[in-house]
Amino acid sequence: MCKDCGCGLPGDVAIDGVRVGGETSRLAEPRAPGASARPDDHGHVHPHTHDHEHTHDHGHEHEHPHDHEHPHDHEHDHPHAHVHESPHTLSVEQRILDKNDRLAERNRGYFHAKGLYVLNVLASPGAGKTAFIERTAADLGQRVRLGVIVGDLATENDAVRLRGRGIPAIQITTGSVCHLDAEMVSRAMERLDLNALQVLVIENVGNLVCPAVYDLGENARVVLLSVTEGEDKPLKYPVMFRSAQVVVINKMDIAGAVGFDRETALRNVRRAAPEATIFEVSAKTGHGMDAWYRYLDEAVR
Amino acid sequence: MHELSLMQDTVIIATKQAREAGAHHIHRIMMRVGALSGAVPETLEFAFDIVAKGTMAEGATLEIERVPVRCYCPACAQEFEPTDLVCECTGCGRPSVDIQRGRELHLTSLEVS
């Protein structure tokens, strides 16, 4: 657990059953030129104090030159004598997701250098994400080699299932965290032989809310909606659907049985995700998957 | 509830900034949260009390400025405030892809001593 803030992150996160925290992601070092430091190896910034002399004033915002890692963890008294006693306002203006977004950009650069096309697959639990990925990998076979990073709160069932079909897969179990973030992905991908892949699929935690705001470094977001979920789902989760480049309507093979109103659903998808490409498929029967493969072929090229 | 993670990051940024300015206490944290940010202000407030405990922000007041969505419609050549998060133009009804405001999730300022 973090001694500074007591937050406990990411104590519960594990990759293929191994708890994360003791090692540093290969993307963390060396730092990109000009990038801010990652002061420690467990995912969030720890302020440190230091006792060398400063010749500059502290009454203004300035770039802090001492952003190297400090190996020691004891406390120093801060030597500045000019501590403000009365409350005053500090202007900060910082994006909360800045750190995740910087890591996501680093992931993106790394993927690009490897020549990988990366998909972030998002949906409610049970929409058929794993089946969709499984079908895609099986049908594309050696033509497009595909690997998977799969996130769930618990169990390695999905990774085991994918590996059972010969698909390279790494499981991230997030414990209590409801989404994947860029750092979890950067750690997990170390365990995949990325050089052997053309497409990396990140199957996010089943959730249409939280994962929407976390960029992982993907090329495209694929949001799945199954016919059993109701035609108005895109309107209920507009932030997620708006972020999608691709919307897949899955389980079309049972559309009739569940009284799925196709026209209404398509209209709602177009309202919430006006720029998304839409595919209507059944991952189970393979119906409609060819159009998706053509899209993917084009994107990978 | 990713608001817990978001507030954790907020408190980390706030305490870092406050310490760098030589402060010992954070009395107030001001944030700007857009309607399309994916974060719920009430949940952020709830999460804040939990994550601030034991830090220099414990007991601080969290003030959230809510930012409504503002879009641009190229067909009507005008900005508009949509009635919901689907962002359809109030003039012509076309869905807008040009979100000008409403995605903010910022720590704006701190009151420290």
Interface residues (C-beta under 8 A of the other chain):
Chain A: D4 C5 G6 C7 L9 H44 V45 H46 P47 T49 H58 H64 H78 H80 H82 V83 H84 E85 S86 P87 H88 T89 L90 S91 V92 E93 Q94 R95 I96 L97 K99 N100 V177 C178 H179 D181 V209 C210 A212 V213 Y214 L235 P238 V239 R242 R270 R271 A272 P274 E275
Chain B: M1 H2 S5 L6 Q8 D9 T10 V11 I12 I13 A14 T15 K16 Q17 A18 R19 E20 A21 G22 A23 H24 H27 R28 M31 L36 S37 G38 A39 V51 K53 G54 T55 D84 L85 V86 C87 E88 P95 S96 V97 L105 H106 L107 T108 S109 L110 E111 V112 S113
